[in-house]
Amino acid sequence: MLVLTQFSASSTNDPYDEGHAKAWAELPEKRVDENFVYVSHFASLNNRTVRNYSFCYDKTLHVAHWVAYPLHSVYRGSIDRTDDFQYDPKVDYSWQPNLAAGSYRGSYDRGHQLPSADRTATRELNLQTFYATNMTPQLNRLNQDMWANLEAKVRAQICNDTLYVVTGCYYANTNTTTTDRDGKVCPVPTNYFKVLLRTRTGTTGKRIADCSADELKAIGFWVDQKS
């Protein structure tokens, strides 16, 4: 079960830093595990520092179990895809797959959890979506067809109030694996999910924490990893 818990805006690395003002409406509940690393990325936008996304990274599976992010028109613009795949500077490189030289071996794309198309306002925002911590080994047919269509439908829900999204992957087992270009073994997720949360009207001008249940709507999607 995925539990959404509100925490505040903060420029610190840890999305669960204390003293929050309940601004990050989509953050899942924190699970304490020695193999998990929790990180947030920030970028400059309109002369302000804004949160780009937060994630829970698994050192052993070499993927983020989930990536949580706000979605609003201010994050979108006319910047082209940077396509600059690289290590995440906030996470130990030894825990990440090397995706700079190419995709995972076999029929797997470097599948974004936070889509590149959701971050086109600035180059910095878009570049951070190409960090290895935002990637999973995703079947190319799934990534380029059904999953891409779902991402587009999510963007269609952008409103004046912020749309909050959690995208993640799930392992019912780790029987299927691939490797990166260095030969690092990367287990393949069996499933993916997306959870969306926003106000019903999209024009309340209120924080999620200040809304009644009747003012909110949410939906979730569960997807099998198959072509």
C-alpha positions in Angstrom: 0.0 0.0 0.0 1.3 3.5 -0.9 0.5 6.0 1.8 0.7 9.7 0.9 1.9 12.0 3.7 2.4 15.7 3.6 5.7 17.4 4.4 7.0 20.9 3.8 9.0 22.8 1.4 12.7 22.8 2.2 15.9 23.2 0.2 17.6 20.3 2.1 18.6 17.1 0.4 16.3 14.9 2.7 12.6 15.3 1.7 11.6 14.3 5.2 13.6 17.0 7.0 12.0 18.3 10.1 10.2 21.6 10.6 8.0 21.3 7.5 5.0 23.4 6.6 3.1 20.6 4.8 3.8 21.8 1.2 4.8 18.6 -0.5 1.4 16.9 -0.8 2.4 13.8 -2.7 5.3 12.4 -0.7 4.8 8.7 0.2 5.3 7.6 3.8 8.9 7.1 4.7 10.1 3.5 5.1 13.2 3.0 7.1 15.6 0.6 5.3 19.4 0.6 5.2 19.3 0.1 1.5 17.1 3.1 0.8 18.3 6.6 0.1 15.9 9.6 0.1 16.8 12.6 -2.0 15.3 15.8 -3.4 16.5 17.8 -6.4 16.0 21.5 -6.8 16.5 23.9 -9.6 16.2 27.6 -10.4 13.0 28.8 -12.0 11.8 32.4 -12.4 14.5 33.6 -10.0 13.4 31.1 -7.3 14.7 27.8 -6.1 12.0 25.2 -6.7 11.8 21.5 -5.9 12.1 19.4 -9.1 11.4 16.0 -7.6 12.0 13.7 -4.7 12.7 9.9 -4.7 13.4 6.8 -2.7 16.4 5.0 -4.2 17.3 1.4 -3.6 21.0 0.7 -3.5 20.6 -3.0 -4.3 18.0 -2.8 -7.1 19.7 0.3 -8.7 16.3 2.0 -9.2 14.1 4.5 -7.3 11.0 2.7 -5.9 9.1 5.9 -6.4 9.7 9.4 -7.7 7.4 12.2 -6.4 6.9 15.5 -8.1 4.6 18.5 -8.6 3.3 19.2 -12.0 2.2 22.7 -13.1 2.4 24.8 -16.2 5.4 26.7 -14.8 7.5 23.6 -15.2 6.8 23.4 -18.9 8.1 25.5 -21.7 10.0 25.1 -25.0 13.3 23.6 -23.9 14.3 20.5 -26.0 15.2 17.2 -24.4 18.8 17.4 -23.2 19.3 13.6 -23.7 22.3 14.0 -21.4 22.1 10.7 -19.4 24.5 10.8 -16.4 25.0 9.7 -12.8 23.0 11.5 -10.1 25.6 13.7 -8.2 23.6 13.3 -4.9 23.8 9.4 -4.9 26.9 7.2 -4.7 27.9 6.3 -8.2 28.5 2.7 -7.3 24.8 2.2 -6.5 23.7 3.6 -9.9 23.7 1.9 -13.4 26.0 3.5 -16.0 23.5 4.7 -18.6 25.6 7.5 -20.1 27.0 5.3 -22.9 23.7 3.7 -23.8 20.6 1.9 -22.5 20.3 -1.3 -20.6 21.1 -4.5 -22.6 18.3 -6.2 -24.4 14.9 -4.8 -25.2 15.0 -2.2 -22.4 14.8 1.5 -22.6 16.2 4.0 -20.0 12.6 4.6 -18.8 12.0 7.9 -17.1 9.9 8.0 -13.9 9.6 11.8 -14.0 9.1 12.3 -17.8 11.5 14.7 -19.6 8.4 16.2 -21.2 7.1 17.3 -17.8 10.2 19.5 -17.3 10.8 21.8 -20.3 10.8 25.2 -18.7 14.6 25.3 -18.2 17.6 23.2 -19.2 18.5 22.5 -15.5 15.0 21.1 -14.8 15.2 18.9 -17.8 18.8 17.7 -17.3 17.9 16.4 -13.8 15.3 14.1 -15.3 18.2 12.3 -17.1 19.9 11.2 -13.9 20.3 7.5 -13.6 18.3 7.6 -10.4 15.2 8.6 -12.4 15.6 5.6 -14.8 14.4 2.0 -14.7 14.9 -0.8 -17.2 11.5 -0.5 -19.1 10.6 -2.6 -22.1 10.9 -0.4 -25.1 7.5 -1.1 -26.5 5.9 -0.3 -23.2 7.9 2.8 -22.7 7.3 4.2 -26.2 3.6 3.3 -26.5 1.2 2.7 -23.6 3.4 4.4 -21.0 4.0 7.4 -23.1 0.3 7.7 -23.7 -0.3 7.6 -20.0 2.2 10.3 -19.4 0.5 12.5 -21.9 -2.9 11.9 -20.2 -1.3 12.9 -16.9 -0.1 16.2 -18.4 -3.7 16.8 -19.6 -4.6 17.1 -15.9 -2.4 20.1 -15.3 -4.4 22.9 -13.7 -4.0 26.3 -12.0 -3.7 24.4 -8.7 -0.7 22.1 -8.6 -1.1 18.5 -9.8 0.9 16.1 -7.5 2.2 12.8 -9.0 4.0 9.7 -7.7 5.5 7.4 -10.3 7.1 4.1 -9.2 8.1 0.6 -10.0 7.4 -2.6 -8.2 9.2 -6.0 -7.9 6.9 -9.0 -7.3 10.2 -10.9 -7.9 13.7 -10.3 -9.3 13.8 -13.2 -11.6 14.4 -11.1 -14.7 17.5 -9.1 -15.0 19.4 -7.0 -17.5 22.8 -5.2 -17.3 24.1 -1.7 -17.9 27.0 -1.1 -20.3 29.5 -1.9 -17.5 27.9 -5.3 -16.9 26.2 -4.3 -13.6 23.2 -6.6 -13.0 20.0 -4.6 -12.8 16.7 -6.5 -11.8 13.8 -5.6 -14.0 10.6 -4.3 -12.4 7.5 -6.5 -12.8 5.1 -3.5 -12.5 4.8 0.2 -12.6 2.3 2.6 -11.0 1.2 6.3 -11.1 -0.8 8.1 -8.4 -2.3 11.5 -9.1 -3.7 14.0 -6.6 -5.2 17.5 -7.3 -8.2 19.7 -6.5 -11.5 18.9 -8.4 -11.9 22.4 -9.9 -8.2 23.1 -10.3 -8.8 26.7 -9.4 -9.1 26.8 -5.6 -5.8 28.6 -5.0 -5.5 26.5 -1.8 -2.9 24.1 -0.6 -3.9 20.4 -0.5 -3.6 20.5 3.3 -6.2 23.3 3.5 -8.7 21.5 1.2 -11.6 19.3 2.4 -11.9 15.8 1.0 -14.8 16.9 -1.2 -12.5 19.4 -2.9 -9.9 16.8 -3.9 -9.7 13.9 -6.4 -7.2 11.2 -6.9 -6.6 8.3 -9.2 -4.1 5.5 -9.5 -2.8 3.3 -12.3 -1.1 -0.2 -12.0 0.7 -1.4 -15.1 2.3 -4.8 -15.9 5.8 -4.7 -17.4 5.0 -6.3 -20.7 5.0 -5.2 -24.4 
